[in-house]
């Protein structure tokens, strides 16, 4: 999953979290599993949930609270937004320098 996260990705996360808060054990058919697949794999990798595939379905259960995971994902999202701002600043400075360098021949022509 790439950061920064889109509104759609956050909406899917909130839906998934709500499902687990309502019932700690979930059964997903393959279609529904693919809808949430990135989040489920990330939650599984971070040890928040467990999952088992059986008979064309995926069974998942909540192992931990979402609190630590949510804090972690917000930090990653925040860091990626800072990098984007940094990249914009570098781009603006580079464009300004490029424009000034491009004006040098015109300025020299005016002076001589």
C-alpha positions in Angstrom: 0.0 0.0 0.0 1.4 3.3 -1.0 1.2 6.4 1.0 -0.3 9.0 1.2 -3.5 7.1 1.4 -6.5 8.1 -0.7 -9.9 8.8 0.6 -11.1 5.5 -0.8 -8.4 3.6 1.0 -9.2 5.3 4.3 -12.9 4.5 3.7 -12.1 0.8 3.2 -10.0 0.8 6.3 -12.8 2.4 8.4 -15.3 -0.2 7.0 -13.0 -3.1 7.8 -12.3 -1.8 11.3 -16.0 -1.3 12.0 -16.6 -4.9 10.9 -14.0 -6.2 13.3 -15.2 -4.0 16.1 -18.8 -5.4 15.7 -17.5 -9.0 15.5 -14.0 -10.1 16.2 -14.2 -13.1 13.8 -15.1 -12.4 10.2 -15.7 -14.6 7.2 -15.1 -13.1 3.8 -16.1 -14.6 0.5 -13.4 -14.3 -2.1 -15.0 -11.2 -3.7 -15.2 -9.4 -0.4 -11.7 -10.5 0.5 -10.3 -9.0 -2.7 -12.0 -5.7 -1.8 -10.1 -5.5 1.5 -7.1 -7.6 0.5 -4.4 -4.9 0.9 -5.6 -3.9 4.3 -6.1 -7.5 5.5 -2.6 -8.5 4.4 -1.1 -5.5 6.1 -3.1 -6.1 9.3 -2.0 -9.8 9.2 1.7 -8.8 8.6 1.5 -6.4 11.6 -0.1 -9.2 13.8 -3.4 -7.4 14.3 -5.4 -10.2 12.8 -5.0 -13.9 11.8 -6.5 -15.5 8.7 -7.2 -18.9 7.3 -8.4 -19.8 3.8 -11.0 -22.6 3.7 -13.6 -23.7 1.2 -13.6 -20.6 -1.0 -13.7 -18.3 2.0 -11.2 -16.5 4.2 -11.7 -16.6 8.0 -10.1 -13.8 9.9 -10.0 -13.0 13.6 -8.9 -10.0 15.6 -5.7 -10.7 17.7 -5.0 -7.1 18.9 -6.5 -3.7 19.2 -6.4 -1.4 16.1 -4.8 1.4 18.2 -1.1 0.7 17.6 -1.7 -0.2 14.0 -3.7 3.0 13.4 -1.0 5.1 15.1 1.6 3.5 12.8 -0.4 4.0 9.6 -1.1 7.6 10.5 2.6 8.2 11.0 3.5 6.7 7.7 0.8 8.7 5.9 2.0 11.9 7.7 5.6 11.3 6.7 4.7 10.7 3.1 2.8 14.0 2.9 5.9 15.8 4.3 8.0 14.2 1.6 5.5 15.4 -1.0 5.7 19.0 0.4 9.5 18.7 0.3 9.4 17.6 -3.3 7.2 20.5 -4.2 9.5 23.0 -2.5 12.5 21.5 -4.4 10.6 21.7 -7.7 9.5 25.3 -7.2 13.1 26.4 -6.3 14.5 24.4 -9.3 12.0 26.0 -11.6 12.8 29.5 -10.3 16.6 28.9 -10.7 15.9 27.6 -14.2 13.9 30.7 -15.1 16.6 33.0 -13.8 19.3 31.1 -15.8 17.0 31.3 -18.8 16.8 35.1 -18.5 20.6 35.5 -18.3 21.0 35.7 -22.2 18.2 38.3 -22.4 19.7 40.4 -19.6 23.2 40.3 -21.2 21.6 41.3 -24.5 20.0 44.3 -22.9 23.2 45.4 -21.2 25.4 45.2 -24.3 
